[in-house]
Amino acid sequence: MKRIRYMIVGVAVLGAVQAAGQKRQIGYDDIAAGRLAARSVYGLRPMADGEHYTTLSNGHVLRWRYADGTLVDTVFRRPAGFPAVTGYELSTDGTQVLLATGREPIYRHSSRAEYYVYDRSTGDLRALSPNGKQQEATLSPDGRRAAFVRDNDLFVVDLADGKERRITHDGRRGAVINGIPDWVYEEEYSFSRAYEWSPESDAIAFYRFDESGVREYSMNTFRGGLYPTNYDFKYPKAGEENSTVGIRVYRFDGDTTVGVDLCQETTDTYVPRIEWTAAGGRSTESKGSKLAVHWLNRRQNHYRILLADPTTGSASVLYEERNPRYVERINNETATFLPDGAGFVVKSERDGWMHLYRYDMTGRLLNRVTEGEWEVTALYGIDPKSGRIYYQSTEGSPLRRRVYSVGLNGRGKRQLSADDEAGMHDGVFGPGYRYWIDYFSNADTPTVVTLRRTTDGRTVRVLEDNAALRNRIQAEYTLPRKEFFTFTTPEGVTLNGYWLKPADFDSTRRYRVLMTQYSGPGSQQVADRWGWSWEAALVREGILVACVDGRGTGFRGEEFRKCTYGNLGGLEVQDQIAAARYLGTLPYVDPARIGIYGWSFGGFMALNCILKGNEVFALAVAVAPVTSWRFYDTIYTELYNGLPQDNAAGYDDNSPIFFADRLKGKLLLAHGTGDDNVHIQNSYEMIEQLVRAGKRFEWAIYPDKNHGMGSSRDHLLRRAIEFVAEEL
């Protein structure tokens, strides 16, 4: 009776304290519900005039003025009963609007949809094609046509009369793909549309993939049926045959298609990008745009830019680069052609740091644009009128980013982001380069979005300051403290890290520690930005969270990133073990109770750490891990590890399936059976070896879930929190 009475009194007191404004520590529910997530500004699309932008709101496409944020007009108003609009595109002159509805995801980037075209001048709204869903529909630059892919073939629709023209005729599942990428190109080169309109709208350049020789991966799908079905798709694993890739150009004048000469002796190569260059190309006598083709050898250590004549398909080498290990991943910023045809700018790490170099259209180096022991991390654009380049870099600290502009000649550098706002700055620049949008945050500051002038970086207006979030945190929460630190390994390598500690941290206590990491090549986890993941909920459980970026991670120069080449998981694991040993020497850490967590590459690392570092790590949580790089795809794996035929030791010496007998600590292994990226084969092999070794561990298999776990993600993370809190 007294006990019950005491409890009632206790509750009453607690309620009184909370009513008076007592703060609480964050838990997983806060994180999962997004209560600490910062608002941002998404979907702003700059218009060609440089003075306006458009947004999508409740199916309506709206036009706004940059300078004062005034709503100018409604470009498209969704009629009653019209399907939900998930995407849109405006023609250059703004007269045509392409609308995507009923989007059906396929892989990470790809999807099918029903597209509609809205003519602003007539008010006419009609389906792009009545013959089934389309992929990657786009408008021609002149707004007269639209292209799309269906059933692996490329189609064009004349918007004036709605007539549909089939450009290719050999598309077939599992054999030939036109206009969209195969699985490995989509995943690793991050594009889902494999065709490009010419600036004059008179031609389309497109990829043709022949994946007939690529072996299939068969994935069971259950979905509640009486019998499971198989989903089969072409997936080239390391060392195996890739698709044969060709580039073709279709011309409307004459209804002809030509193949582009890729200037190669073998078809076992990659084409990570194609793009049209400005009129004139290399030859002052030629008319019309040229096609730039970005080419890589299979080893990915030899890179070329080819300049092709779209009429004949003939090509020549414009730019060439070699690297003893590998050329950093080719993307849309690797080479940027000037809109006036005066040359191009290349991102290259030829001096050990990623910097910008300027070339003319004969391939002659004119000058380097940036220089220093820091890296250019984004190239936003080049304004030919002012002759200035806009970019982001790590100048000042690899943990932070600033935005700059500089002349094409490398002179007149200006910092556009505010110097008193240390953290992460990212920019969006529109046509005309009069304004730019600055996205800023740091470990203590939720995202602040401002519209700024490009001339001097001065703020025009604030688009989002997250004042409501800051006030709510101030009133309701006691957040963990994020503290950055460095330490030096026994090998003399200085590494960056951070702590998450409770606000009432007691240095006289001995805390349990969970290390979180990803550790993949070129990645970064230790950065001064806002964001809270599930691990922060462990702080409330009396567990400290630590993160260390070891060798192989990015933004500290080429040698730091590429020293892991050919031996994935070697130095990376050494560094995490060294980090754990260092943390264990601190007076407030219990060295016998250190765990490690990771997902994907991080899962591969977590497994290796608890096996090879079994005297250091007491626990591991490994989600969707690679367990042998022989199971993973060609482009990613061979870039960082070479071909298994040439480097068997680099594949096997760090494969956790060969070290299952070393398990001593607690292990939770989780994977989705529908993971098209890191196949569940990886975890099945790991489970088999652990069972053979007689090891006790926990495993969680999520039926039909992909690499991100989908709707099961919440269940998994709650189990991970319980597992760490109970077992560490």
C-alpha positions in Angstrom: 0.0 0.0 0.0 2.8 2.4 0.9 4.6 1.4 -2.3 1.6 2.2 -4.4 1.1 5.5 -2.7 4.8 6.4 -3.2 4.5 5.7 -6.9 1.5 7.9 -7.3 3.2 10.7 -5.5 6.3 10.2 -7.8 4.2 10.4 -10.9 2.5 13.6 -9.6 5.9 15.2 -8.9 7.2 14.2 -12.3 4.2 15.6 -14.0 4.6 18.9 -12.2 8.3 19.1 -13.2 7.5 18.3 -16.8 4.7 20.9 -16.8 7.3 23.4 -15.5 9.4 22.7 -18.7 11.6 19.8 -17.9 13.6 18.7 -21.0 14.0 15.1 -22.1 16.7 13.2 -23.9 15.8 12.1 -27.5 14.7 8.6 -28.2 14.3 6.5 -31.3 10.6 7.6 -31.6 11.7 11.2 -31.9 14.2 10.3 -34.6 11.8 8.0 -36.5 9.0 10.5 -36.4 11.3 13.2 -37.8 10.9 15.5 -34.8 14.5 16.5 -35.1 14.5 16.6 -38.9 15.2 20.0 -40.4 12.8 21.5 -43.0 14.4 22.4 -46.3 13.5 23.9 -49.7 13.2 21.3 -52.4 12.1 21.2 -55.9 13.0 24.7 -57.0 13.6 24.6 -60.8 15.4 27.7 -62.2 13.8 29.0 -65.4 15.8 30.0 -68.5 15.4 33.8 -67.8 17.3 33.6 -64.5 14.7 35.6 -62.8 12.1 33.0 -62.0 11.8 29.4 -60.7 9.0 26.8 -60.6 7.8 24.4 -57.9 5.3 21.5 -57.7 2.6 21.9 -55.1 -0.4 19.6 -54.8 -0.1 18.7 -58.4 0.1 22.3 -59.5 3.2 23.8 -61.2 3.8 27.3 -59.9 6.1 30.1 -61.1 7.8 32.4 -58.6 10.1 35.4 -58.7 13.5 35.0 -57.1 14.0 38.5 -55.9 11.0 38.8 -53.6 9.4 35.3 -53.6 6.2 36.5 -55.2 3.9 33.9 -56.8 3.7 35.1 -60.4 1.3 32.7 -62.0 0.3 29.0 -62.2 2.0 27.2 -65.1 -0.2 24.1 -64.7 -3.3 23.7 -62.5 -4.2 20.1 -61.9 -7.8 19.4 -62.9 -10.2 17.7 -60.6 -9.9 13.9 -60.9 -6.5 14.1 -62.6 -3.9 11.6 -61.2 -1.4 12.7 -58.6 1.6 14.5 -60.4 5.0 13.1 -59.2 7.2 15.0 -61.6 7.2 17.6 -64.4 9.4 19.2 -67.1 9.0 22.6 -68.9 10.1 23.2 -72.4 12.8 25.8 -72.8 10.2 28.4 -74.0 7.8 27.4 -71.2 4.9 26.6 -73.6 4.8 22.8 -73.0 4.6 21.0 -69.7 5.4 17.2 -69.4 3.7 15.6 -66.4 4.5 12.3 -64.8 1.8 10.3 -62.9 1.4 6.8 -61.5 5.1 6.4 -61.0 6.2 2.7 -60.5 9.7 2.2 -59.2 12.0 -0.4 -60.7 15.5 -0.1 -59.2 17.3 2.7 -57.3 16.8 5.4 -59.9 14.5 4.0 -62.5 10.7 3.9 -62.8 7.8 3.7 -65.2 5.0 6.3 -65.3 2.1 7.6 -67.3 3.1 10.9 -68.9 0.8 13.7 -70.0 1.6 16.8 -72.1 0.0 20.1 -71.3 0.0 22.9 -74.0 -0.1 26.2 -72.2 -1.1 28.1 -75.3 -4.1 26.0 -76.1 -4.9 24.5 -72.7 -4.9 21.0 -74.3 -4.0 18.2 -71.9 -3.5 14.7 -73.3 -1.6 11.4 -72.6 1.8 11.2 -74.2 1.1 7.6 -75.4 -1.9 5.3 -75.1 0.2 2.2 -75.5 1.3 1.5 -71.9 3.6 3.1 -69.3 6.7 4.9 -70.4 10.2 5.3 -69.0 12.3 8.5 -68.9 10.1 10.7 -71.0 11.7 14.1 -71.9 10.8 17.1 -74.1 13.0 18.2 -77.0 14.7 21.6 -76.4 12.4 23.2 -79.0 9.3 21.7 -77.3 8.0 20.1 -80.5 8.6 16.5 -79.6 8.9 14.1 -76.6 11.0 11.0 -76.4 10.5 8.0 -74.1 11.5 4.3 -73.7 9.1 1.4 -73.6 10.0 -2.3 -73.5 13.7 -1.5 -74.1 13.0 0.5 -77.3 13.2 4.3 -77.9 10.2 6.2 -79.1 9.4 9.8 -80.2 6.1 11.6 -80.2 5.3 14.6 -82.4 3.4 16.9 -80.1 1.5 18.7 -82.9 -0.3 15.6 -84.1 0.4 13.0 -81.4 2.0 10.6 -83.9 4.3 8.0 -82.3 7.6 7.0 -84.0 9.6 4.0 -83.0 13.3 4.8 -83.2 14.7 1.3 -82.3 13.3 -2.1 -83.0 15.6 -4.6 -81.4 14.9 -4.1 -77.7 14.3 -7.3 -75.8 14.4 -8.1 -72.1 17.6 -9.8 -71.0 19.2 -9.1 -74.4 19.1 -5.6 -75.9 18.3 -2.3 -74.1 18.0 1.0 -76.0 17.8 4.4 -74.2 17.9 3.2 -70.6 20.9 1.7 -68.7 21.4 -1.9 -67.6 21.4 -2.6 -63.9 25.0 -2.0 -63.2 25.2 1.3 -65.1 22.1 2.6 -63.3 23.5 1.6 -59.9 27.1 2.7 -60.2 26.9 5.6 -62.7 23.7 6.9 -61.2 21.6 7.6 -64.3 18.3 6.1 -65.5 18.0 7.9 -68.9 20.4 6.8 -71.5 19.7 9.2 -74.3 20.3 12.9 -74.9 18.5 15.4 -77.2 20.8 17.5 -79.4 20.5 21.3 -78.6 19.0 21.8 -82.0 16.4 19.1 -81.4 17.4 17.5 -84.7 18.9 14.3 -83.3 19.0 12.0 -80.3 22.1 10.2 -79.1 21.5 7.0 -77.2 23.0 4.0 -75.5 22.5 0.5 -76.8 23.3 -2.2 -74.3 23.7 -5.8 -75.4 23.5 -7.8 -72.2 23.0 -11.2 -73.8 26.3 -12.5 -72.4 25.7 -11.2 -68.8 24.7 -13.9 -66.3 21.4 -13.7 -64.5 20.8 -13.4 -60.8 17.6 -15.0 -59.6 15.8 -13.5 -56.7 12.9 -15.2 -54.9 9.9 -13.1 -54.2 7.1 -14.2 -51.9 4.5 -11.5 -51.4 2.1 -13.8 -49.7 1.5 -16.2 -52.7 1.1 -19.9 -52.5 4.3 -20.4 -54.5 7.2 -17.9 -54.6 8.2 -16.5 -57.9 11.6 -15.7 -59.3 12.7 -12.2 -60.4 15.6 -12.7 -62.8 17.8 -9.8 -63.9 21.3 -9.4 -65.5 23.9 -8.7 -62.8 27.6 -8.8 -63.7 29.6 -9.8 -60.7 33.3 -9.0 -60.3 35.4 -10.5 -63.1 32.3 -11.6 -65.1 31.2 -10.5 -68.5 29.6 -7.0 -68.8 27.1 -5.7 -71.4 28.6 -4.6 -74.7 27.8 -0.9 -75.0 27.4 1.2 -78.1 26.5 4.8 -78.7 24.2 5.7 -81.6 22.8 8.9 -83.0 19.4 9.1 -84.6 18.7 12.0 -87.0 15.2 13.2 -87.8 16.3 14.5 -91.2 16.4 11.3 -93.2 15.3 9.0 -90.4 18.8 7.5 -90.1 20.9 6.1 -87.3 24.7 6.0 -87.1 27.0 4.3 -84.6 29.7 6.3 -82.9 33.3 5.2 -83.2 34.5 4.6 -79.7 38.2 4.5 -80.7 38.8 1.2 -78.9 40.4 -2.1 -79.6 38.0 -4.1 -77.4 34.4 -3.8 -76.4 35.1 -4.6 -72.8 34.9 -1.0 -71.8 32.6 1.6 -70.1 30.9 4.7 -71.3 29.8 6.5 -68.1 28.5 9.6 -69.8 27.5 11.2 -73.1 26.7 14.9 -73.6 26.3 17.4 -76.5 28.8 20.2 -76.7 28.2 23.7 -78.0 27.9 24.4 -81.7 31.2 24.3 -83.7 32.9 21.5 -81.7 36.6 21.0 -82.5 36.4 22.2 -86.1 35.6 25.8 -86.9 34.3 24.7 -90.2 31.7 22.2 -88.8 28.2 23.3 -88.1 25.9 22.1 -85.3 26.7 20.5 -82.0 29.2 17.7 -81.4 28.8 14.7 -79.1 31.2 14.2 -76.3 31.6 10.6 -75.2 33.2 9.8 -71.8 35.1 6.5 -72.1 36.9 4.2 -69.6 38.8 0.9 -70.0 37.7 -2.1 -67.9 40.3 -1.4 -65.2 39.0 2.2 -65.0 42.5 3.7 -64.9 42.4 5.1 -68.4 39.9 7.8 -69.2 39.2 9.6 -72.5 36.8 12.2 -73.8 35.9 11.5 -77.4 34.5 14.2 -79.6 32.2 12.7 -82.3 30.6 14.0 -85.5 26.9 13.1 -85.0 26.3 12.8 -88.8 29.1 10.3 -89.6 29.8 8.8 -86.2 33.6 9.5 -86.6 35.4 10.5 -83.4 38.7 11.5 -82.1 40.3 11.8 -78.6 39.9 15.3 -77.1 41.2 14.6 -73.6 43.0 11.7 -72.0 44.0 10.8 -68.4 45.7 7.7 -66.8 46.2 6.7 -63.2 48.2 3.8 -61.8 45.3 2.9 -59.5 42.1 4.3 -60.9 40.5 7.5 -62.2 38.0 8.9 -59.7 34.4 8.1 -60.6 33.1 9.9 -63.8 30.0 12.0 -63.2 28.3 15.1 -64.7 31.0 17.3 -63.1 34.1 15.5 -64.4 34.1 17.6 -67.5 32.0 20.8 -68.0 31.8 22.2 -71.5 31.5 26.0 -71.8 28.1 27.0 -73.4 29.8 29.2 -75.9 32.0 26.4 -77.3 35.2 28.1 -76.1 36.5 25.0 -74.3 35.9 22.9 -71.2 36.9 22.5 -67.5 38.1 19.1 -66.1 38.1 18.0 -62.5 41.3 16.0 -62.0 43.4 14.9 -59.0 46.7 14.7 -61.1 48.6 16.6 -58.4 47.1 14.5 -55.6 44.1 16.8 -54.9 40.9 17.2 -56.8 41.1 20.5 -58.7 39.9 22.3 -61.8 41.8 22.6 -65.1 40.8 24.6 -68.2 41.2 23.4 -71.8 40.4 24.7 -75.3 38.4 22.6 -77.9 41.6 21.3 -79.4 42.4 19.6 -76.1 45.2 22.0 -75.1 45.6 22.9 -71.5 45.2 26.6 -71.0 45.6 26.9 -67.2 44.8 25.4 -63.9 41.9 27.1 -62.2 42.3 26.0 -58.5 45.2 24.8 -56.5 46.0 23.8 -52.9 46.0 21.0 -50.4 42.2 20.9 -50.4 39.6 19.5 -52.8 37.0 20.8 -55.2 33.9 18.8 -54.2 31.3 20.2 -56.6 31.3 22.3 -59.8 28.0 24.1 -59.9 28.4 25.9 -63.3 30.3 28.3 -65.5 29.0 31.7 -66.5 30.4 32.5 -69.9 29.4 36.1 -69.7 31.3 36.9 -66.5 33.9 34.2 -67.2 33.5 32.8 -63.7 33.3 29.3 -62.3 31.1 28.5 -59.2 32.2 25.6 -57.0 32.3 24.0 -53.6 35.5 23.0 -51.8 37.0 21.7 -48.5 39.3 24.7 -48.3 39.7 25.3 -44.6 38.7 21.9 -43.3 37.8 18.5 -44.8 35.0 18.4 -42.3 33.3 21.4 -43.8 32.4 23.0 -47.1 32.4 26.5 -48.6 31.1 28.0 -51.8 33.4 30.0 -54.1 33.6 31.6 -57.5 36.8 32.1 -59.5 37.7 33.4 -63.0 38.3 30.9 -65.7 41.9 32.1 -65.7 42.2 31.0 -62.0 42.2 34.6 -60.7 39.8 36.7 -58.6 38.7 34.0 -56.2 35.7 35.0 -54.0 34.1 33.2 -51.1 30.4 33.4 -51.5 29.3 31.5 -48.4 29.4 33.4 -45.1 32.7 33.2 -43.3 31.1 33.2 -39.9 28.9 30.2 -40.7 31.3 27.3 -40.3 29.8 24.0 -41.4 28.4 22.6 -44.6 27.4 24.9 -47.4 25.9 23.7 -50.7 24.6 25.8 -53.6 22.1 25.8 -56.4 22.8 28.2 -59.2 20.3 29.1 -61.9 20.7 30.3 -65.5 22.1 33.8 -65.7 24.0 33.3 -62.4 22.4 36.4 -60.8 21.2 34.5 -57.8 22.1 31.3 -55.9 20.5 29.3 -53.1 22.7 28.5 -50.1 21.9 25.4 -48.0 23.8 25.6 -44.7 23.9 23.6 -41.5 26.4 22.4 -38.9 26.3 20.0 -36.0 24.5 22.6 -33.8 22.4 24.4 -36.5 19.5 22.9 -38.4 19.4 23.8 -42.1 19.2 27.4 -43.1 18.3 28.2 -46.7 19.0 31.6 -48.1 18.8 33.3 -51.5 22.0 35.1 -52.2 23.6 37.3 -54.9 26.4 35.7 -56.9 28.4 38.8 -57.1 29.2 39.0 -53.4 27.2 36.3 -51.6 25.0 38.9 -49.9 21.6 37.5 -48.6 18.6 38.6 -50.6 16.0 36.8 -48.4 15.7 33.8 -46.1 13.8 30.9 -47.5 13.9 28.6 -44.5 15.5 29.2 -41.1 14.0 26.3 -39.1 13.2 28.6 -36.2 10.3 26.4 -35.2 12.6 23.4 -34.9 15.2 25.3 -32.9 12.5 26.6 -30.5 11.1 23.2 -30.0 14.5 21.7 -29.3 15.2 24.5 -26.9 11.9 24.0 -25.1 11.6 20.2 -25.1 15.0 18.4 -25.5 18.4 17.9 -24.1 20.4 16.8 -27.2 23.5 14.7 -27.1 26.7 16.7 -27.5 28.6 16.2 -30.8 32.3 16.6 -30.2 34.9 16.3 -33.0 38.3 14.8 -32.2 41.4 13.5 -33.9 43.8 10.7 -32.9 47.0 9.2 -34.4 47.2 5.4 -35.1 50.2 3.3 -34.2 51.1 3.6 -37.9 51.3 7.4 -37.5 48.1 8.2 -39.4 45.9 11.0 -38.1 42.2 10.2 -38.3 39.1 12.3 -37.7 36.2 11.3 -35.5 33.3 12.5 -33.5 31.6 11.6 -30.2 27.9 11.7 -29.2 27.8 12.2 -25.5 24.9 13.0 -23.1 24.5 16.5 -21.9 25.1 15.3 -18.4 28.3 13.4 -19.4 30.2 12.2 -16.4 34.0 11.8 -17.0 34.3 9.7 -13.8 31.9 7.0 -15.2 32.9 4.0 -17.4 30.6 4.1 -20.5 29.7 1.5 -23.1 30.6 2.6 -26.6 29.0 1.8 -30.0 31.1 2.7 -33.0 29.2 3.6 -36.1 30.8 3.7 -39.5 30.5 3.2 -43.3 34.2 3.4 -44.3 33.5 2.9 -48.1 35.9 4.4 -50.6 35.5 8.2 -50.9 32.8 8.4 -48.2 32.5 10.7 -45.2 30.7 10.2 -42.0 32.7 12.6 -39.8 31.4 16.0 -41.0 30.1 19.2 -39.4 26.5 18.9 -40.5 23.0 18.7 -38.9 21.4 15.3 -38.7 20.3 12.6 -36.2 20.3 8.9 -36.9 19.1 6.0 -34.9 22.4 5.6 -33.0 21.7 8.8 -31.1 18.9 7.1 -29.3 21.5 4.9 -27.6 22.8 7.9 -25.6 19.7 7.8 -23.5 20.6 4.2 -22.7 23.9 5.2 -21.2 25.9 4.3 -24.3 28.3 6.7 -26.0 28.4 6.7 -29.8 31.6 7.3 -31.7 32.5 7.5 -35.4 35.9 7.5 -37.1 36.7 7.9 -40.8 39.6 5.7 -41.5 41.9 5.4 -44.6 40.0 5.0 -47.8 37.4 7.6 -46.9 37.3 10.9 -48.9 38.2 14.6 -49.0 41.7 14.3 -47.6 43.6 13.9 -50.9 44.2 11.1 -53.4 46.7 9.1 -51.3 44.5 8.9 -48.2 41.6 7.7 -50.3 43.4 5.3 -52.7 45.8 3.7 -50.3 43.2 0.9 -49.9 43.2 0.0 -53.6 43.5 -3.7 -54.3 42.9 -4.6 -50.6 39.4 -3.6 -49.7 38.8 -4.1 -46.0 42.5 -4.3 -45.1 43.6 -0.9 -43.9 40.0 0.1 -43.2 39.6 -2.7 -40.6 43.0 -1.9 -39.1 42.0 1.7 -38.6 38.7 0.8 -36.9 40.5 -1.6 -34.6 43.1 1.0 -33.8 40.3 3.5 -33.1 38.6 1.1 -30.8 41.9 0.5 -28.9 42.4 4.3 -28.6 38.8 4.8 -27.3 39.4 2.0 -24.8 42.3 3.9 -23.3 40.1 6.9 -22.3 39.2 6.9 -18.6 35.5 7.2 -19.3 35.3 4.2 -21.7 34.9 0.6 -20.6 37.3 -1.2 -23.0 35.6 -4.5 -22.6 32.2 -3.1 -23.9 32.9 -1.6 -27.3 30.7 -2.5 -30.2 30.5 -1.6 -33.9 27.7 -1.1 -36.4 27.5 -0.7 -40.2 25.2 -1.1 -43.2 26.2 -2.3 -46.7 30.0 -1.6 -46.9 29.7 -0.7 -43.2 28.2 -4.1 -42.6 31.1 -5.8 -44.3 33.4 -3.7 -42.0 31.4 -4.6 -38.9 31.7 -8.3 -39.6 35.4 -8.1 -40.3 36.0 -6.0 -37.1 34.3 -8.4 -34.7 36.1 -11.3 -36.4 39.6 -9.9 -36.9 39.3 -7.6 -33.9 37.7 -10.2 -31.6 39.8 -9.1 -28.6 38.6 -5.5 -29.0 35.0 -5.6 -30.1 32.4 -7.2 -27.9 29.4 -6.8 -30.3 28.6 -6.1 -33.9 25.4 -5.2 -35.9 25.9 -5.9 -39.6 23.1 -5.0 -42.0 23.0 -6.0 -45.7 26.8 -6.7 -45.7 29.0 -7.7 -48.5 30.7 -10.9 -47.3 32.8 -11.5 -50.4 33.6 -8.9 -53.1 33.4 -11.7 -55.6 29.6 -11.5 -55.1 29.4 -7.8 -55.9 29.1 -5.9 -59.2 31.9 -5.3 -61.7 32.0 -1.5 -61.9 32.2 -0.7 -58.2 34.3 -3.7 -57.1 36.9 -3.6 -59.9 37.3 0.1 -59.6 38.6 -0.3 -56.0 39.9 -3.9 -56.0 40.9 -4.7 -59.6 39.7 -7.9 -61.2 39.6 -11.1 -59.1 41.5 -12.9 -61.9 44.4 -10.5 -61.2 44.0 -10.0 -57.5 42.6 -13.1 -55.7 44.2 -12.2 -52.4 42.6 -8.8 -52.4 39.2 -10.5 -52.6 39.7 -13.4 -50.2 42.1 -12.1 -47.5 39.4 -9.7 -46.1 36.3 -11.8 -46.8 34.6 -12.4 -43.5 33.2 -15.8 -44.6 36.8 -17.2 -44.2 37.1 -16.0 -40.6 33.8 -17.1 -39.1 35.6 -19.3 -36.6 37.0 -16.2 -34.9 33.7 -15.0 -33.6 33.7 -14.4 -29.9 31.3 -11.5 -29.3 27.6 -10.9 -29.9 26.5 -10.6 -33.5 23.2 -9.4 -35.1 23.2 -10.0 -38.9 20.2 -8.7 -40.9 19.4 -8.7 -44.6 16.4 -8.4 -47.0 15.7 -11.2 -49.5 14.7 -8.6 -52.1 18.0 -6.8 -52.1 19.0 -6.4 -55.8 22.1 -4.5 -54.8 23.9 -6.6 -52.1 22.3 -9.9 -52.7 21.2 -12.0 -49.7 23.6 -14.6 -51.0 26.2 -12.7 -49.0 24.5 -13.2 -45.7 23.5 -16.8 -46.5 27.1 -17.7 -47.1 28.1 -15.9 -43.8 25.3 -17.8 -41.9 26.5 -21.1 -43.3 30.1 -20.5 -42.2 29.1 -19.4 -38.8 26.9 -22.4 -38.3 29.7 -24.7 -39.5 32.0 -23.1 -37.0 29.4 -23.7 -34.2 29.0 -20.0 -33.4 26.0 -18.5 -31.7 24.6 -15.4 -33.2 21.3 -13.7 -34.1 20.1 -13.1 -37.6 17.0 -11.4 -39.1 15.8 -12.0 -42.6 13.3 -9.6 -44.1 11.2 -11.1 -46.9 11.1 -9.2 -50.2 12.8 -6.1 -48.7 15.4 -4.3 -50.7 18.8 -2.7 -49.7 17.1 0.0 -47.6 14.7 -2.5 -45.9 11.6 -0.5 -46.9 8.7 -0.9 -44.5 10.8 -3.2 -42.3 13.5 -0.6 -41.6 11.7 0.6 -38.4 11.5 -3.0 -37.0 15.2 -3.6 -37.7 16.4 -0.4 -36.1 14.3 -1.0 -33.0 15.7 -4.5 -32.7 19.2 -3.1 -33.2 18.7 -0.7 -30.3 17.4 -3.5 -28.1 20.3 -5.7 -29.1 23.0 -3.2 -28.3 21.4 -2.0 -25.0 20.9 -5.6 -23.8 24.0 -7.3 -25.1 26.8 -4.7 -25.0 
